[in-house]
Amino acid sequence: MRRLRAGLVVGALLVGVAPAVAQQTHLLVITGLSGDPAYAEQFHTWATTLIDAAVERYELAPDQVTYLAEKVEVDPDRVQARSTQEEVEAAIEAIGGRAAPNDHVFILLVGHGSFNGGESRFNLPGRDFTAEDYDRLLTTLAAQRVTFVNAATSSGGFIEKLSGEGRTVVTATRSGSQWNETVFGGHFVAAFAEEEAESDQNKDGRVSVLEAFEYAVRRVEQVYESDGRLQTEHALLDDNGDGEGTREPDPLAAATDGAMARTLFFTAAEGAAIAGLPDDPQLRALYEERLALQEQIEALQATRGGTDDAVYQAELEQLLVAMALKSREIREMEGDPAPQR
């Protein structure tokens, strides 16, 4: 009888689940002190790769995107101001003033970092901001969900300082002592752009922060392996507020990271349709049905602690099978072969 009641409760919950309402994303990209023209070009390329994907692929409006760079003249049409302390603080305050509760604020730092005396910094033109400074600035965004990605060298120290409720923190390194040049940032932003087909693991037409992180981690490992070099950067992700990042987030495990990052995407506005869904009405309907199944799976996972385990596993298996069948139906309509095992 207990299992029957639990099954009815879970079943009722799933019947009533609709796809989550898309919240607006506000993107802030900051490129810091380069120290060399080659780095300046690389930092700008990484920054604009993400900005272009956000605007062109995910349809963020221009007023949802802020780009601060070492030099405005590198791209006057897109760079709003120099990335000084004053402009960084003003940009975050401005986003906090216009963002609605539960909106998604995505902040990307690209550049060089440093670590001295237990203090982690991101190098800016003029005075640097420390991890503690960014933690203070993020209090402006307490009502929003924040993704903070520090793709700089020596960025690992930002995890402990910025970790908190509603925050997903990603660093290119696992500690401040990993100070060699990093490649993580380039692969992370590529996951939202030209590498989206590979990084979109569940093939739902959008890339989550978790998917981008996992893709970049794999690509970094491949780069070092192919070059025959000892890997000198190890990215971390923290989204459960415990101050400890992980390289292997597991959104299905209650005690580890990944559950929030899995739900964070670029979305143009509240109620906006997900960008990238096909124009064909039949195919688009299949994509939307698969998204609904994904939402049902996430709703079921949220009830796991209060649900009979046997019922939970049976319901989960049923949904996963339905999602796999839906994916196969989509592939067949698109004319793609079945994935290799």
N, C-alpha and C positions, 0 to 999 in steps of 0.2 A: 504493500500500500504506500509506503514511504517513497519508493521509486516512482510509482505511478503519479503521486502528487508532485514530486520534483519534476518529472517529465512534463506534466501539464503546465507547471509554472514556467519552465524554460520554453516550452512550445508557445505559450501565450506571449512571452517576451519577444520571441523571434518573429511571430506574426506581426507584432506591432512595430517592428523596427523599420525605419526608413533610412535612406542614405543621409549621412550627417550633413548639416547645413554648412556650406563653405564659408569660412571666415576670411576676412581680408588680410592679405599679407603686406607688410611694410618692409622694404629691403633697404638696408644701409650697408654700403661697401666702402671700406677704408683701406687705401694703400698707403703704407708708411714710407719712412726714409729708405731710399734705395741704395745710396752709396756708390752706384755704378750704373752707367747707361743700360747695360745688358739686363740688370735686375729691374730697372725702371720699366723697360719694355715688357719683361716677363710678368711683372706685377700688374701692369695695365691690361695685358692680354687676359690674365686670369680674371681680373675684375670685370672686364667688359664681356667675357664669355658668360658669366653668370647674369649680368645685367641684361644682355641681349636675349638670353633664354627666358628670363623672367618676363620681359616685355613682349617678345615676339612669340614665344612658345606658350607661355602661361598667361599672357594678356594683362599683365599688371599695367596700370595707368602710369604716365610719367610722374604724377605727383605722389605715387607710392614708392618711388625709387630715389635714393639719395646717394650720390657718389662723391666722396672726398678723396683727393689725391695729393701727393707730394707737390705737384705742380699743376695748376689749372690749365696751362697751355698745352699739356699733353693731349687734351681732348676738350676744348672749350665748350663744345655743344653738350657734353654730358657731365663734365665735372662741375659741381656747383660751387665748391670752395676748396681751399687747401686743407689738408688733414692735420691741422694744429689742434692743440688741446681745446682752445676756445670753440673752434668749429665742430669738433667731435661732440663736445658737451651740448652745444646748441642744437645739433642734429638730433641727438637722442631725446632732448627735451621737447623738440618740435614733434617728433613721432609720438611721444607720450601724450602730447596735447591733443592729437587728432585721432589716435588709435582707440577703437572701441574695446570694451572689456572682451577678453577671450580672442581678440585679434592675434595674428601671428606676426611677430617682429623678428626678422632674420638679419643678423649682423655678421658680416664677414670681414676679418682682418687679414690683409695680405702684405707681407713684408718681412722685416727682420725683428727678432726679439732678443732679449738679453736676460740673464739671471745672475744676480749678485747679492750675496749676503742674505739669501733666502727670499729675495724680492724679484718677482717676475715682471718684466716690462715689455711693451710693444713700442718700437722706435718710431717716433713721429718727428716731423720738422719742428725744431724747437725743443721744448721740454717733452719728455715721454710721459705716458700714462702707465701706471702700474696696474696689476690685476686688481688690487684693492680699489683703485680709482674707478675701474670699470664696474666693479661690484656696487660702488656707490651710485654710479650713473644709472645702473639698471633698476634701482629702486623706483625710478620714474615709471617703469614698465611693470609694476607689481601686478596689475590687473590683466596683463597680456601674457601669452605664451611666447617665450623667447628662445630662439635658436642663436647661439653665440659660437661662431666658428673662428678659431685663431689658427690660421694656416702658416704662422711664422715659425722660425727657429726658436728653440727654448720656450715653447708655448705650454709645456706640460703643467707648469705651476699654476696655470689659470683654472684648472679643474677644481682644485680644493677651494680656491678663493671665490669662484663664481657659482659653485654648485648651490642649488636651492629649488624650492618648490616652483613649478611652472617653467623651469629653465632646462634646456638641452644644451650642454656645453661640449664642444668638439675641439680637440687640439691635435696638431700635426705630430707632436712628440709626447712621450710619456713622462718627461721630466724637463727641468730647466737646463740640465747638463747636456741635453742633446742639441748642440748648437750648430751642427753642420747644415748646409743648404738642404731644404726639404723639397720634395716633389708632390707631396700629398695634395696640396691646394689645387694644382692643375688637374689632377684626376677627380677630385671632389667636384669641382665646377663642371668638368666635362660630363659627369654623370647626369647633370640636368640638361646638357646640350647635345653634342654630337654622339655621345656614348649612351644616350637614353635607352636605346633599344636593348642594350646589354644590362644596364643598371636597373631597369624596371623589372625586378624579379618576378612579380606576380602578374605582369602584363596587364595592368589596369589603366594604362595610358597616362600615368603620372609617376613621378619619382619622389619618394619620401626622403626625409633627412636620414633615416636609418638605411635605406637602400643606397643613397649616395655615399654614406660612410663605409658601408660594407664593400661597395664597388671600389672605392678609392684604396681601401686597405689591401684588397686583392691585387690591384694594379701596382701599388708601391712594392709589394713583395715580388711581383713578377719583374719589375724594372731592376731591382737590385740583383735578383737571381740571374737575369739575362746578362747583366753587366759583370757578373762575377765579383760583386762587391759585398762587403759586410754591411748589413742594413743598419743605418744610423738614425733612423726615425721610426717611431712606433706610435701611431695615432691612438687616441683614446676618446671614448664617448661616455658622458654621464648625463642621465636624465631622471634619476630617482632621488636626487638631493642628498646622497650620502657622502659626497665629497671624494668619491673614488671612481675613477673612470675604468673602462674595460675595453679590450680590443675585440672581444667576442660577445656583443650584446645579445640577449635572448629575450624578446618581448613576451614570450609565453611563460617565463619563470618569474615568480613574484618578487624574488629577492635580488634581481639583477637589473641591468639597464636595457633600454630599447623600446619599452612599451609606449612612451610618449613620442620618441623620435619616429616611430612607425606611423604616427597619425599626423605628422607635420608635413605640409605640402605648400607649394606656391598656389595661392588662390586669389583671383582678381578682386572679388567683392562678395559680400554676403549674398547667398542665393545664386551666385554665378554658376553656370554650368562648368563642368570640368573641362579644361582645355585639352585638345587633342583627340576627343572622341570622333569617330568617323562620321562623314556626312551621310552615308547611306543609312536610311531610316531603319532597315532591318538589322544591320550590323551594329548601329548605335544602340538599338534596344538590347541587343545581346550584351554589349559592354555595360550598359546600365544595370542589367540583371545581375551581372557578375559583381559589380560594385555593391549592389544590395546584399548579395551573399557574403561579401567580405565584411560589410557592416554587421551582419548577423553573427558572423564568427567572432568579431570583436565584442559584441554584446554578450555572447555566451561566455567568452573568456572572463568577462568582468563579473560573472555570477559564480565562478568556479568555487570560491571559498564556501558558498552556502548551498552547494548542489551536491547530491549523491554522485560519487566519482564514476560509478558505472554508467549512470544516466548521462553525466557530462561527456564521457568518452564516446558513448553511442551517438549523442546529438552532434558532437564535434565531427565524428567520422562521417555522419550523414551529410553535414554541410560541406566538408572538404571534398567528398565524392561529387556532390552537386556542382561545386566550383570547378573541379577538374573536368567534368562533363561539359560545363558551359565554356570552358577554355578550349576544349577540343572542338566544340561547335563553332566557336569564333575562328579557330585556325582553318577549319574546313571551308568556311565561307570566304575567308581571305585567300584560300588556296595555298596555305603554308603547310609543309609537311609536319608530321608529329615530331616533337623534340626528341633528340637522341638521349638514350639512357646510358 
